[in-house]
């Protein structure tokens, strides 16, 4: 976690937050995490592990209050406020500002909050969980999502699919997004996915048929496709010159390097790839 947090007491057994892959060692850290990840929090956060941590920190009164709030059916935003208000990490003025922000969140529709949670999961590269949340926005009628919310959800699923090189699926997602709400960003993404899919020769003739269908459906001119191709080529050149790309290439190269550090770097990269693959497979199998 970034920043300096002064803690009154440090736990011997931390609270592990799977979503962010971090350990929480104090009530102050817990407050900081809750406030800065508010959209990533849902009712499942208030589980047995959290209550065991609070008991370990001797927050008996807080545990009792949370149990009362849960039994009375209060929303998870109210549970977050219960914790923040019971710990002297934020000043009274800060707490007032935070309370106002939480009240604004409670005014938003469940679909808006669910989509915001999905967006955070996507930013944290929890792609499988993010897609599950986006599908909830799309399919759960009780959330009463607007056409714009549904369109954004389809678009963001498409972005995840494109990042995983599933360009055919990405194109279909962008197409669905446009069917709900016409927005330039969705069309930009669709055209780029068509170009990248063709470039990778995904499913060869099948993808070519899909491209022709989309070009005809949206009357996409050849001049526009050529323009996007030039933009993509420019982006690829810039990416290849980025420090991040150079660092990755250095990590994967064993030339003139300590063999122990080389193996460690490669194992870390493979672990990251495995995690992303498992997220994708989890999403596939859930269908």
Secondary structure by P-SEA (a helix, b strand, c coil): cccbbbbcccccbbbbbcccccccccaaaaaaaaaaaccccccccccaaaaaaaaaacaaaaaaaaaaaaaacccaaaaaaaaaaacccccaaaaaaaaaaaaaaaaccaaaaaaaaaaaaaaacaaaaaaaaaaaaaccccccccaaaaaaaaaaaaaaaaaacaaaaaaaaaaaaaaacccaaaaaaaaaaaaaaaaacccaaaaaaaaaaaaaaacccaaaaaaaaaaaaaaaaaaaacaaaaaaaaaaccccccaaaaaaaaaaaaaaaaaaaaaaaaaaaac
